[in-house]
């Protein structure tokens, strides 16, 4: 392998790309010609010997050393050991010269690295005074501090590799490791003292940036990363030195120090090197800084945390036994007044609990482990005293970590802490309720609700005198309960719910009081906890009995408000056990959940005995539930279908099919009443259940399933039912058993789809296309004629109004093309295609044949069919442009060029899309010869205003200019249309200017140059977007008649929505602004998302399953940032606009937080004087003309208003305002 690698490297040198490599290529060529003359084989040894003979020639030193660096790693180690002294003697002058060129030093380091890697233990025993490996390492250590980055890095990499590959010996460390460590530390010590002295001389509090010291730290890091964590005898002075450097407070130095410790700890994680770890931890602990040292103490704590982390991985049990002392020491730092010390100490304690508590302590703790736990808990309890009150928030993080680490072993050790925090949380004046809730939640998750409620009872049903009620615990129980005893819910919370509900019943039909509403809320909250109890319960087989199941069934029938929680619980109890049963790592599962795979499998079998009864109930509920609330019910049905025994499932399916048949015969569409929600028909509901059951059915039931689907597919009078029938095929294709059934029924399904083609209703087209797409992967090669049979329908769907149907059609077109490619050469029996004659000859499948099939639609009798065919061809051409033959592409382009001359707009619209895609994606050499005919035909439609044809043509021209150059496009463009190309050039220039202005901070222009979002697919990007969307946006906006760029000196009209502004009115100038205002926020109808239960979900962007809700535009700042925003953007705050003018807002309204720049009155002294002299009117009033604000601005600079600001006095003569500078533009703002 080495010789092959060497050959590849030498091949690159033989054909140099750079001028500097040509001399190296000449030297190599000369060596190889010598080999040929002497009939020498070009082996690594031969290359090495030849280069060694040339090494003493000073004129060839650089290329020879470069080649030697490449050849040496492949040379025999015995040869390298024999020639070590000779090579080192020749390289030493180069390496010792401080002003040597980097291109010479770097390959010299590489040669030295290869030589040192080949040395044995005997050679490394030589002293540094002799010409041996140690002297060479000393030279590398010197170069490793070189100021040149590439040279320094190459030397450090060489040292790292050498130290990582020690010669065979009983020692852990490399023989040169102590020497490297001592040299690195000496350099570090000298440079650190120098830096400290420099700071004293400058008397500066700011830490200086010392590059030499950083270089020394990099060298130390390289040695530490390679020598098994650092030589054991050198650990103590290194730690002391590094902590001293970290004391300076320089961020760069501190990060470098942390990196070195990280490298040391990584090296010590190895089993062989871990013997040094106890000494390292001991040394670091002895170097503890002063308790009030806010600079050094946090980094020292971080290093301690990492040290115990590594030690916990290497020796977990020993580390846990010794954890009490460091835990107590760091807990003491939580008393510090410095917040950064408290945070560092709490994070270290959290790390202790996360990394130093072994699994053995949880599974089977020994007596010593229990003593350690007791001591840790005693210390933690002390942290909740008044002494540590300032650090309670940090303490809560530590206690939360203890609950997470100890899990169920936290009971009973942490019960006292739980009670203390609960009592603190119950105090109304306590400020850290949110943090306390999080700790209590972790306690519930770790110990279970039963343990927590034993020390913090709810006190709701029968309150104890003097004890507070703790209804606030119910949401915590809902969010954190899992993997606990279900029996506790039955014995404690079910009676509580019954008692609360009884009080509601006793109230009768009287108007609900606040107390009754509270009781109803408590009942809801209690049952919302049930899904947590059902999340992998420990006592499922005993607690989930017949009585409990019957109670749940009654709730499903009688309590509609609790139905969602009960369904979630029933689903969770199945899915949580399935997750355990299907997991491969059983040991971790037992540790995490105390339930193994075998137990989980038995639980599923036990739940399967209830499945039939639950499904019968859920089926009944599903048929009577409104559509927006059916989701959880259907998910629960799906869960129990996965565990029901096969024979019971078959019986249930037969019953559903029987009832579905009856419903279909009696099916009469319901008349929907105005404004009233109705449940879907029985046939629709039963069809949903059939689709859900399909993937779980046994093989013998598939025949009935297909028969039933074949009947429903032909019911074109019920589109929704037809859609559900088509969904069966994709549903079956998702399961292995379903795919096998589909393959067996492929011929029947193909026949069914072809026969039902005329019966497809418009809403069901997307589902039909999805069903055909699900059949494509398993389509046998013998039935490829199915593709041309359904192809016309797919092509027509490319013009569907429904976007999802169009997308499905495009995807299916691509899928069919891929199928034809994968089956290339297989004969397609065209005689079996319905719309072809019986004697039509067969043809071999290929991509060209597929294009011919799609192109057949161009001979259609209607413009709609021709347009759809062009759109389909455009899509598959873009997809297969790299694999289709050039002849086919040329023929397509020529054909589409002819269609450009059509007079039908629908056809031409599709052809323009084809031209756009071909311009972007087809080869340039193919398109250039066709531009003389194509461009004039395209330009004909630039004069058509309907359907945005002008905009489309301009887009195409823009892309042609980018792809082919402006000269070629101009050359072929008709003379009368060349002004459009000029417009494109000017538009680009304007866009470029705006972009530059936006970079300079002009917000108003930046809004105009914002890029549009990316399309969902590459085809959409090619068809509807541009390669440079920021440049084409402007032309798009202009072509469709929207205002875009503006020139200097513009003015904007702020109109009232009732009537346009009268420019001759005396108050007209009050409604004209020289800066572009933005649209005022208004009430608008937006989409709000709902969940499957019909409840609103706020704050998410997903638009699925939405309903219209009137929402107030805008929102108020609710955080602490609000005051800052108000100070900057408040109503009375002056602001600077364009050209440095100060503006005050004079908007009068209730929503003061919605002030916008456009509402301001600009104050410009020179302009104000000119306006005053001309009788101009510089004030601005309210938006409503004739309102109280129309009398002029009363907020001018210096408080001048009235006559001084141009206002007409009482009894004065009417006068007209002065002329405006620039043109007047209507603003989109001002309409509320």
C-alpha positions, -999 to +999 in steps of 0.1 A: +000+000+000+029+023+007+044+020-028+010+027-043+006+058-021+041+069-031+033+064-068+003+086-065+022+114-048+050+112-074+025+113-102+012+147-089+048+160-089+054+149-125+026+172-137+031+204-116+004+230-115+026+257-099+057+274-112+075+266-079+070+229-084+087+227-118+122+224-104+111+196-082+096+178-112+129+183-131+149+167-102+124+138-101+127+134-139+165+133-137+164+106-109+140+084-129+161+088-160+191+076-140+171+046-129+163+037-165+199+040-176+211+017-148+182-006-151+173+001-115+139-006-101+121+026-089+116+013-053+113+036-022+149+025-012+162+035-046+145+069-045+158+074-009+194+065-018+194+088-049+180+117-030+204+112-002+233+115-027+219+148-039+213+163-004+247+179-001+242+200-033+232+235-020+215+245-053+191+216-051+184+215-014+148+226-015+135+202-042+156+173-028+143+178+007+107+181-006+111+148-024+128+132+006+098+142+028+076+122+004+099+092+000+111+087+036+078+074+051+079+045+026+116+037+031+126+006+053+130+015+090+164-003+092+177+020+064+164+051+082+181+040+114+214+034+096+213+067+078+200+088+107+233+105+116+241+113+080+206+129+073+205+147+106+239+162+100+228+175+066+194+188+078+207+204+110+220+236+093+186+241+076+167+236+108+190+257+129+188+288+107+161+312+120+158+329+087+154+298+066+125+298+042+093+280+053+091+259+020+124+244+030+118+240+068+085+222+065+097+193+044+128+191+066+105+187+096+087+159+077+119+141+070+130+144+106+096+131+118+099+099+096+134+093+109+125+096+145+095+073+141+118+046+129+142+048+159+143+020+185+145+022+223+183+019+222+187+050+201+164+070+224+187+062+253+215+084+238+219+118+255+210+151+239+247+159+236+252+131+211+240+132+176+209+112+181+171+113+184+170+135+215+191+162+198+167+161+168+137+164+192+154+194+208+155+211+174+118+204+168+109+219+202+127+251+192+109+252+158+076+246+176+078+281+190+086+297+156+066+329+149+055+316+115+021+298+119+026+271+093+061+262+104+051+262+140+021+239+134+041+215+113+067+211+141+040+206+167+022+180+146+055+162+142+061+162+179+026+150+186+029+121+162+064+111+175+052+110+211+020+091+202+042+063+187+068+053+213+092+024+207+084-009+223+093-006+261+077-013+295+073+025+301+039+042+297+054+074+283+076+079+253+113+082+261+114+118+249+082+128+268+099+140+299+123+160+278+095+176+258+075+183+289+104+199+306+113+221+276+077+231+271+073+240+308+105+259+308+094+280+278+061+285+294+076+296+327+100+321+312+073+336+289+048+338+318+073+356+340+081+379+311+044+387+306+039+393+343+068+417+344+055+435+314+022+440+330+038+454+361+059+479+341+029+490+322+008+491+354-023+482+333-052+463+346-060+450+311-043+417+304-020+420+274-022+398+243+011+379+243+015+358+212+047+341+224+030+329+255+001+316+234+026+297+212+042+281+243+007+271+254+001+255+220+033+235+223+023+224+258-011+213+244+006+193+217+028+175+242-001+169+265-023+155+238+003+130+227+021+118+258-007+099+276-020+129+295+015+143+305+045+126+321+035+116+356+065+133+374+059+166+356+021+169+365+025+190+397+047+218+383+026+220+351-007+224+371+008+251+392+021+269+362-011+267+342-032+279+371-009+309+375-014+318+338-052+314+342-050+339+371-042+367+347-079+369+336-070+370+299-097+351+280-073+337+253-049+324+280-077+309+301-092+291+271-057+278+261-052+266+297-086+248+297-077+232+264-045+218+279-062+204+309-089+189+285-061+172+265-045+159+297-078+144+309-085+129+275-052+112+276-057+099+311-091+083+302-071+055+287-068+024+309-030+024+307-025+061+314-052+063+341-027+054+368-016+091+367-051+103+374-052+101+412-020+121+415-033+147+390-066+152+410-046+154+442-023+181+428-051+202+414-070+200+448-038+212+466-036+242+443-069+255+456-071+293+452-084+317+479-121+315+486-127+350+474-106+349+442-132+356+416-108+353+387-090+320+394-116+301+415-142+296+387-116+281+362-101+260+390-136+246+398-142+239+361-109+219+361-119+200+392-153+191+376-136+177+345-111+158+366-138+140+385-157+134+353-128+115+338-121+097+371-158+087+372-154+070+338-122+052+347-130+041+383-166+048+390-170+030+423-138+044+439-147+079+427-182+077+443-167+065+476-144+096+477-171+121+465-181+134+499-150+155+505-150+174+472-188+177+474-186+194+508-158+216+497-176+229+467-209+232+485-191+257+508-185+280+479-222+285+475-219+308+505-197+332+485-209+367+477-196+365+441-223+352+418-198+337+393-182+316+421-217+304+432-226+295+396-193+276+390-197+257+422-233+247+415-224+235+380-195+215+394-219+198+419-243+191+391-215+175+372-206+154+402-241+140+404-244+134+367-210+117+362-199+102+395-229+081+406-224+046+391-253+023+381-243-001+408-254+024+434-289+025+420-292-012+413-277-028+444-261-002+468-237-015+494-236-004+530-208+020+521-227+034+492-257+041+515-234+060+540-221+081+511-256+089+500-266+099+536-236+122+539-243+138+505-280+144+514-270+159+547-248+184+530-276+191+504-301+197+532-278+223+547-279+243+515-316+251+521-308+270+553-309+308+556-271+308+555-272+299+518-304+320+509-285+340+483-276+308+465-310+291+466-316+293+429-282+276+423-290+251+451-322+241+433-301+231+402-280+209+424-310+193+441-326+187+407-294+170+395-295+148+427-330+136+419-321+129+383-290+109+393-304+089+422-338+081+405-358+058+427-330+056+452-338+091+462-366+077+483-363+080+513-331+099+514-344+131+497-379+131+512-369+158+538-356+180+510-388+175+490-409+185+520-387+216+527-390+228+491-427+221+490-432+242+521-411+270+506-431+268+474-464+271+493-454+304+508-470+332+488-440+355+493-415+330+479-400+344+447-385+312+432-417+293+426-408+284+390-374+269+401-390+251+430-416+236+407-389+222+385-372+206+415-404+191+428-412+179+393-379+160+392-387+146+426-420+133+413-403+118+383-376+102+404-394+089+435-430+087+421-461+106+431-468+084+460-436+093+479-440+130+472-476+131+482-468+113+514-448+144+526-468+170+506-504+159+507-529+176+484-554+184+513-583+188+489-610+163+497-608+164+535-585+194+543-565+191+576-568+221+598-537+243+596-525+225+565-526+244+531-542+229+500-518+220+473-538+220+441-507+236+425-491+201+426-516+187+401-500+203+370-466+190+382-480+155+386-493+157+351-460+168+336-436+146+355-453+114+364-440+083+346-428+047+353-446+045+387-474+024+404-508+027+387-524+014+419-517+047+436-539+065+411-567+041+417-565+043+455-558+080+460-567+101+429-598+083+417-616+088+450-605+124+451-620+129+416-652+112+427-655+135+457-649+166+436-674+155+410-700+147+436-699+183+447-705+194+411-735+171+409-749+183+441-749+218+428-775+207+402-785+228+373-781+261+391-758+287+377-722+277+383-703+295+410-666+300+411-663+272+436-681+248+413-658+258+384-628+251+406-641+216+414-646+210+377-610+221+370-596+199+397-614+169+382-600+177+348-565+181+362-567+148+381-576+128+350-549+146+330-524+128+353-536+094+341-514+093+310-483+097+332-494+068+354-499+047+323-464+055+310-447+021+316-464+014+350-446-010+374-477-029+385-497-031+352-507-068+356-522-062+390-535-026+389-550-027+354-578-051+362-613-056+349-628-031+373-604-003+362-610-011+325-648-008+331-644+025+348-624+038+319-650+026+294-678+044+314-657+076+314-653+073+276-690+070+271-702+095+298-676+121+303-668+138+269-645+163+285-623+135+300-622+115+268-590+130+255-570+122+286-584+086+288-575+080+252-540+093+257-536+070+287-548+039+269-525+047+240-495+055+262-498+022+282-495+002+250-468+023+232-445+026+262-444-012+266-439-016+229-409+007+230-393-014+257-402-047+240-386-036+207-354-021+222-322-041+217-302-030+248-320-047+276-295-038+304-300-001+300-338-005+298-338-023+332-317+005+346-338+033+332-373+019+337-369-012+360-389-032+333-372-057+310-381-068+275-397-100+288-419-082+313-429-056+286-439-085+263-460-101+290-477-067+296-486-064+259-501-099+259-521-090+290-533-058+274-542-077+243-569-096+263-587-062+268-581-050+232-613-064+217-636-047+243-617-014+242-618-014+204-655-020+203-660+009+226-636+032+207-653+023+174-686+034+188-672+066+202-654+074+169-685+073+149-702+098+172-673+122+176-669+154+156-641+153+130-618+178+147-618+157+179-613+123+163-575+123+162-567+109+197-595+083+194-581+070+161-546+069+175-558+049+204-576+025+180-544+021+160-524+012+192-548-015+203-551-029+167-514-036+170-518-059+200-552-076+195-550-113+188-553-122+151-585-142+153-603-115+173-591-089+148-605-110+119-639-112+136-639-075+142-630-067+107-658-089+093-683-071+116-670-037+104-672-047+067-708-060+073-719-028+088-701-008+061-720-027+035-753-019+052-743+017+055-734+019+018-768+005+008-786+029+031-762+058+024-781+090+018-761+123+019-770+143+049-783+178+044-759+200+063-777+226+085-764+261+084-740+269+112-743+235+128-715+209+132-724+174+123-707+141+126-697+124+094-719+096+081-716+061+093-701+050+060-674+076+063-665+066+099-665+029+091-643+035+061-618+053+083-617+023+106-612-001+077-582+020+065-568+020+100-573-018+104-558-027+070-522-029+080-529-053+109-552-077+091-542-113+086-536-125+050-569-142+047-588-109+052-572-091+023-596-106-002-626-090+016-606-058+019-600-055-018-635-064-027-649-038-004-625-011-018-634-020-054-670-012-046-663+021-029-640+034-056-668+035-081-691+057-058-685+090-076-715+105-058-696+105-025-661+120-031-650+118+006-658+081+007-639+076-026-609+094-012-608+071+018-609+040-004-579+053-024-560+058+009-560+021+014-532+015-011-506+039+004-515+027+038-509-010+029-476+000+011-462+012+044-462-023+060-443-054+049-474-076+049-494-050+030-467-048+003-468-085-002-506-084-006-503-055-031-478-074-052-502-104-053-531-082-063-512-060-087-530-072-119-564-068-103-555-033-089-543-022-123-575-033-139-595-016-111-577+017-116-582+017-154-619+008-151-626+035-125-609+063-144-641+078-155-656+076-120-630+097-102-644+128-085-623+159-084-615+159-047-603+123-049-577+129-077-548+135-053-555+103-034-558+084-066-524+097-078-509+088-044-523+053-047-508+048-082-475+062-069-476+036-041-479+008-067-450+020-088-420+006-068-435-029-070-447-027-106-437-059-124-416-056-156-443-076-173-469-049-167-451-018-178-480-011-201-498+002-170-476+034-173-489+045-207-524+035-197-526+059-168-502+085-182-529+107-198-547+111-165-515+120-147-506+146-174-540+162-172-536+165-134-506+187-140-531+215-146-553+207-116-564+237-095-555+218-063-518+224-056-514+191-038-529+173-067-504+190-091-475+182-068-486+145-067-489+145-105-454+159-109-439+134-084-457+105-101-443+116-135-408+115-122-414+081-105-427+067-138-396+080-156-374+064-130-393+031-135-388+032-172-351+038-167-347+010-142-365-014-166-346-003-197-348-029-224-379-047-211-407-048-237-438-026-232-468-044-246-486-014-262-515-037-274-527-038-238-530-001-235-567+008-236-564+038-259-542+021-284-551-003-312-548-041-305-521-046-331-498-019-318-462-033-317-443-036-285-414-013-278-384-016-254-386+005-223-363+035-222-363+071-212-367+082-248-398+061-251-412+077-220-407+112-234-425+100-266-454+088-244-457+121-226-453+140-259-482+122-274-504+146-255-492+174-278-515+160-304-545+165-281-577+180-294-580+207-267-557+235-256-560+223-220-545+189-229-518+204-250-509+228-222-509+200-196-486+179-219-461+208-223-461+213-185-454+176-180-427+176-206-411+206-188-411+187-155-395+155-167-370+174-190-358+192-159-355+160-139-338+139-166-318+166-184-285+150-176-295+115-189-317+122-219-301+122-253-292+154-271-314+145-300-345+143-279-337+177-262-332+193-296-364+179-309-383+192-278-368+227-281-377+229-318-413+217-311-418+242-283-405+269-305-434+262-329-459+263-301-447+298-292-465+310-323-498+297-311-526+321-305-539+303-274-528+319-242-531+287-221-507+269-244-482+298-247-482+302-209-470+266-205-445+271-234-430+301-217-424+279-186-406+254-208-385+281-224-376+294-189-365+260-177-346+251-209-328+285-207-316+277-172-309+240-174-301+228-209-266+230-223-254+263-237-242+248-270-276+233-276-295+265-269-273+290-288-282+279-323-319+281-315-319+316-300-324+334-334-358+318-337-367+315-301-361+351-289-383+368-316-411+343-309-409+350-272-408+388-276-441+387-294-457+380-261-440+409-243-468+431-256-495+410-240-507+424-207-530+396-196-518+368-174-485+386-165-471+377-199-448+407-199-434+398-166-427+362-177-410+374-209-388+398-190-378+370-166-368+348-195-348+376-210-330+383-177-320+346-175-309+346-211-288+377-205-271+360-176-266+327-193-257+337-229-246+373-226-262+406-234-246+409-268-261+376-281-296+383-267-296+419-281-284+406-315-314+383-319-339+406-303-362+426-327-352+463-329-385+476-315-381+453-284-345+461-275-357+488-251-367+459-228-331+448-226-321+483-218-347+483-190-332+451-176-298+466-175-310+497-157-330+476-133-299+456-124-280+488-118-307+502-096-308+469-077-271+470-072-273+506-059-300+496-035-280+467-023-251+489-016-273+514+002-288+486+023-254+475+034-248+511+045-277+509+068-306+524+049-335+504+063-361+516+038-340+505+008-330+473+026-367+463+027-369+466-011-339+444-017-348+415+006-345+381-010-374+358-014-374+324+003-363+293-013-388+271-032-397+237-019-381+219-049-354+225-074-380+224-102-401+251-086-369+271-081-361+269-118-396+276-130-407+303-106-376+318-093-343+331-106-306+324-101-302+358-086-335+365-069-324+398-055-318+412-090-349+399-106-373+410-078-373+445-090-382+437-125-410+414-113-424+442-092-423+467-120-438+443-146-468+436-125-474+473-119-462+477-083-442+507-071-406+498-065-376+520-065-378+557-057-356+586-066-343+613-044-366+641-032-397+619-031-428+628-011-455+604+000-492+608+005-509+596+037-545+589+026-576+584+045-594+552+036-628+569+030-617+593+002-586+603-017-566+633-007-575+666-023-542+683-033-559+717-036-572+716-001-555+740+023-546+712+047-532+690+019-496+694+031-505+680+065-509+646+048-477+646+028-445+631+042-410+633+027-401+598+041-419+567+031-443+557+059-450+520+066-484+504+068-502+507+100-511+475+118-547+466+116-571+439+126-569+411+101-581+376+099-552+352+104-548+315+108-546+299+142-536+263+146-557+238+164-548+205+178-567+172+172-590+181+201-600+214+184-581+235+210-562+265+198-524+262+197-508+296+199-472+306+191-465+280+164-460+284+126-475+252+114-506+259+092-521+224+092-556+219+105-563+256+111-593+278+117-599+315+111-597+337+141-599+374+143-567+386+159-554+420+167-523+429+147-492+436+167-484+429+203-470+446+233-436+441+249-442+420+280-406+414+291-380+436+307-370+446+272-402+465+270-390+494+290-359+497+268-380+496+236-403+522+250-374+544+258-361+542+222-394+540+203-419+557+226-444+583+216-425+613+228-390+603+217-374+623+189-358+603+161-335+611+132-346+602+098-330+606+064-305+635+060-303+637+098-337+654+104-352+651+138-388+639+139-414+638+167-445+617+164-478+635+166-500+604+162-531+605+184-544+571+193-548+547+220-520+523+209-490+543+218-466+514+213-474+512+176-458+546+167-441+545+133-416+568+116-440+579+090-462+596+116-435+621+125-431+658+117-397+665+102-379+695+117-354+711+093-345+747+102-336+759+067-367+743+052-388+757+080-376+792+073-382+788+036-417+775+042-424+804+065-413+829+040-435+814+013-464+810+036-459+772+035-474+748+059-448+725+076-471+710+102-487+676+100-520+667+114-540+636+121-546+611+093-583+621+092-586+652+071-607+679+088-600+664+122-585+683+151-550+675+140-555+691+107-548+726+120-511+722+117-482+708+137-480+721+172-448+702+180-423+723+160-387+728+172-386+752+201-423+747+208-434+772+181-467+766+165-497+786+152-487+815+130-450+809+135-453+775+119-473+788+089-508+784+103-534+810+091-545+833+119-582+839+126-596+863+100-565+859+079-564+856+042-564+821+027-531+812+011-518+782-008-489+761+004-455+763-013-445+738-040-432+704-030-397+693-040-397+661-061-427+640-072-456+630-050-461+593-045-490+575-029-480+556+001-495+522+011-498+535+046-526+552+063-554+527+056-568+513+088 
